[in-house]
Every structure is written in structure tokens, then in C-alpha cells.
Amino acid sequence: MLAQRMSLLSGPGTAAAREAAKIAAAAGRQIIDLAAGEVIIEPPTSVRNGAIAAINAGTNRYTDSIGLAPLREAVAQKLTIETGFGWNTRDIVITAGAKQGLLDAALAVLDPGDEVIIFRPCWPTFPSQVLLAGAKPVFVDARPPTYVPDIVAIRAAVTPRTKAIIINSPNNPTGAVYDRTTLQDIGDLAINYQLWIVSDECYSSFVFTGGRHESIVMAHPRVRSRTILVNAFSKELAITGWRLGYLAAPPEIVSAAKKLQSHTTSNPNVIAQHAILHHLQVGDGRFEREMHRRLTDARIMGLRILSGLRDVDAPPAEGSFFFYLDLSTLITSLPQAGHVRTTDDVARLLLEEADVGSVAGGAFGDPNGLRLSFGVPPSQLGQGLKRVVETLNSLKTRQVAG
């Protein structure tokens, strides 16, 4: 019999959507997979060269459980440049992807019975890890069209048991980018109620409106002493499978993460560490700029195509690389006796009839949403989104005819 904690975990969610698309492709169908949470592009030469050099040098020994000191120093320098605040090696933990950083944070600060505020729609790992730590997720709904959480609703969710708030800007799945006022209000709340802030900034490289990413520690410097900043190289360098991330945090969190990682992964992958270190030492930012340009162009093209939707507003898509469609108006306008009643039905129809993979909003705790990635090659994106528009615009006619 499995442990009771397994019943606390959500289903595979986004992974299930990706797997369904892969199974359909393996059966010989020409699937355009807009379910993927990654940019489909070759990683930088500097990363690959760093990995090859480490392999050729016979690099195969343990590192410090929280990562190579030179890599931690390089990450600290990177954060110093990006945030305008000083960071040093002692502030940084290298992790086996952002998920380990988030789990380190949860296990370090949460006790059974604690409550954690999470903005919904949300990445399903957030509530799952809170539950694994024995704590309780408390959801605050961020509503369309902006999907930026309301500070009044956040404040109303605080109780004597509240221990932390998880924020994710730019957001997966909605693409929302939190404005400075919202970040400052959350920071004030954390200080007033002595809460931890866990800030997932894995999409910080992908802001398409309003300039560069602003971390909460930039918007509200006084909150830094109670903020655990989590990020990864997975998205910005297109190496999701390499599993290398980091957290930046106060000393007590770094110390706790060192203990946790010594008993879990021992250390992050050593070849990946050397690869990223090499990139940070020799990279000139060209790859990152080119990726941003490509995604900017993809976003513009995608929004132009999605503007043809009826009964569905084109999404703001301010950040990340997702179009998040609010299908509530469309779904409620369909006959109840028809075959399409939920966004799960929509996602299934897109895969089965339009050969397009997508992720229904239920994976993110939202029954009305549909996530589409614009990280795929441009030719596939244009074709896939046109199929989405055609399918969604035909639903009313199909339902009536059926």
C-alpha cells in the first residue's frame, strides 16, 4: 500500500497533456505540440562546449551539496547585475532544477498545519509541494483578463496560520507580469504578518511589455530578508532536461538547503554545473537576446492569429511564453447537450481532430483556461494557432449540428 502522502499529490497535469501529444505523434500523426513548457531551440554553443570539456576532463566527482563555489559566485554576480543589489556566494544554492529549490523552500520553512497563499491559476507543483511539507494551500483566484492578484483578496486570505506566500511572475500559465504596486503591496503584507515569500522567477527572461523583469526584492528591498528567490537555467538557455536551477535566500535558508540536498540529490549534476559555469564565464548574451527576439516575433504573430477568435478574447501574454485563453464565455454559450462542455473537452478535441496539443486549465486549478505555448518553431506555431482558431470558432455550429 502506498503512503498516504501520495494521495495528496495532483495528477500529472501538464505532463499528461505532453504525453498525450507524444503518443499521438508516435502513432504517426503530425502533431503540433503547443502543450510543451519549453522553447524548442538548440542550446548555446557555450553550454555544450562546457559540458563536453567537463566530460573530456573526466569530471565525475561529488561537488558541494549546494553546488560548485565558482558557479555560485557566477550566479551571485548575475543576480547582482540583474537586480542592482549585492549578492555573494553565501546567498546562493545550486539545485537540481527549480523544483528542488521550491521543495527546499517548502521543507525549510513549513510545519504541519501551516498555511501558504497561492495565486490561482497556478503551476501544479506549488500546492503539491506545500502538501508534501504537511502544510495547507490557500488559494486566491487571480481573475482575467489581467490575472494579477488583488491585494484585498490576498489580505483576506491571511490567518494566524499563514506562513508564506508563493508568487510567480512572469506567470505560468497565464503570462501575467505583476506590476510594481502589486509587488510592493505583497511585500508590505509579508512584513506586517511576518510571512515568507517564495518567488518563482523561472520566466524572468521573458517579459514582452513594460521593459525588464522586476523581482519583488527590487520593488520592495526591505522584503529581501524574508524572500526565497527561485530561478533556473532551464528556460532561458533551453536546457530543461539538464535540471539545473538555483535559489537565492537568507543564510538560514541556505543552511537548511545544504542539509536537505545532502540527503536527497547529494549534489546537482556536475557536468551541467560546469556547462553553465562555462556559459556564464564566456557567454556574451547573444543567445539570450536572440531567443527573446524570436519569442517576441512569435508572440506578435500569435496574437494576430488569435485576434480572429470569436467569444474568446486574445490574451495579454505579457510574459513567459504562453497564450492563456479564457474560454468561460465560449463554454457557457454552448448547448449543454453538446459534446463539448469543459476545457478538457476542448483540449481533447484539439488533439483528436486538429492535431494540436494544448493544456486545459484544470491542470492549473482553473476550469476556464487553455494554455498554448509559443515556444515552438514559428512555422508550427502559425499553423497550430490557425487550427485552434478554426476549431474554437466552429464549436457553436458543431454543437447545434450535433
Disulfide bonds with the S-S distance in Angstrom:
none
